[in-house]
Amino acid sequence: MKALLVLLLAQLCSASLVPEREKDPEYWRRQAQETLRNALRLQRLNQNVAKNLILFLGDGMGVSTVTAARILKGQLQHGQGEESLLEMDKFPFVALAKTYNTNAQVPDSAGTATAYLCGVKANEGTLGVSAGVTRDRCNTTKGQEVTSILRWAKDAGKAVGIVTTTRVTHATPSAAYAHSANRDWYSDGEMPPDALEGGCKDIARQLVENIPDIEVIMGGGRKYMYPKNLSDVEYPHEEKHRGTRLDRRNLVQAWQEAKPPGKVAEYVWHRPGLLALNLSRVDFLLVKFPFHSGMWNPAGQEEGRAGITPCLLSNLPGSGGRIDHGHHEGKAKQALHEAVELDRAIGLATRLTSTQDTLSVVTADHSHVFTFGGYTPRGNPIFGLAPMQSDVDRKPFTSILYGNGPGYKIVAGERENVSAVDFAHADYQAQSAVPLRQETHGGEDVAVFARGPMAHLLHGVHEQNYIPHAMAYAACIGSNRGHCNAGARPATPLLLPFLGLLLLLLC
């Protein structure tokens, strides 16, 4: 009865969902003319040298996720949703990036991270190495290492940062500093004997050793920094949080000891410690929290995050990395709320920086087999039902669906009737066409949004590995600096934080 009532109301109310102003053709004409005037202004290209670079990376944020997040944002603000604007929507230049790996039509996060951070396409599952490296084969790595834009910035004397809501050793951020034949070699405890004997280093060790002067490192994966079976400082009785390192090293201590004399290097593992810091007096900051699959908390979505955002983002603009995990679990509500939080971070960074000297880029590593449809009327709740039943099994269905994943359910030999479940719950797994324990990535292009100096270089359909080259050109770092002159060199530190929704969670 509940489902039928919702369907009936959607049909009865659809005519009233059109805002009165939109019934006037002049509304659309005025809107188009304003858009045209804004487009004509873009002919005056911003060719300044970028003093700052910000790369926001929404892990798994495909175009369908961007659109659904836009609607969700508008509905959270008590609007219909479709007319809403994400902060990234306001960026004047938009491109598409082709995400395939050198050996995969549908990519993984390691190969794509190597592309958009190192400027080189690679095989799936490999980090910071060329396509000459075969996954799992340590002996193919030597001489195939490629450096990232973070390394290029450090070589130019800039300040850099890595911020993530996932493990810092996860595939997406670790391509910034690591070179590995396997994205899963988080510590030596996860590596096979032949890789250890071959001299390959685990990713956590490379975080500390490869670029020891990264100014800011924030993310999960604390256990990979500590000796095997060492109890966690925050969760001493939970085995899953115990250290994993076979070499018995304490990499946090190693990180602190590697800093130059006179420099302040602070390690923080909880929120109170972070809030107590005077960030203006900190030269190096390492924040490590334990990774939780259930980190997203809808109860704190509105009141908890909005007020605490500025305390760290004023120093470290960033974005979100858990969109991917929500989609893999078929939990669209978690994925889309994460995307909206990413957009909040983008908005704050936009307000704190100037387009005259800061190039900001928003993109994704790959998409997912996530979609929404069903001829929904204007303003339909993004997590609601389609206004129709299947003409095959006569059951209702949610607008949001997945091509594959854990939401595939058969009840009494038929597709589950969603009216019998709470499809608005945060943990609801949307129905999928093919049963899989984990939903998969999608293979379509992803969007690239850009604003600031040289943003117009991101303008069409590009290979994904083009992105860091365009950013480096704008900032006069890396190898392509023939267009730069001494007078145009940026004098202030360059900050390259990315994947930073963690700032909203810990601040």
Protein Blocks (a to p, Z undefined) as FASTA:
>chain_A
ZZmmmmmmmmmmmmmmpcfklmpmklmmmmmmmmmmmmmmmmmccfbdcfbdcddddehi
afklmmmmmmmmmmmnopaolmpccfklmpmbdcdddfbdfkbfbacfklmmmmmmnopa
cdehiahiafkbcghilklmgopaccdfklmmmmnopacddddfbdfkbmklmmmmpccf
bfklmblmlpcfklmmnopacfklmmmmmmmmbfbdcdehklmmpcehiacfklmmbmkl
pcfbfnlpafklmmmmmpcehiacdddfbfklmmmpcfklpfbdcddddddfklpcfklm
mmmmmmmmmmmmmmmgcddfklmmmmmnopaklmmmmmmmmmmmmmmmmmmpcfklpccd
dddfbdcdddcehhiaehiafklccfbdcfklopacdfbdcfbdjkbcceehiacdfklp
cfkbfklccddfbdcfbdcddfbdcddddedehklmpmbdcdfklmmmmmmmmnogajbl
mlpcfklpcfbdcdddehilmmmmmZZ
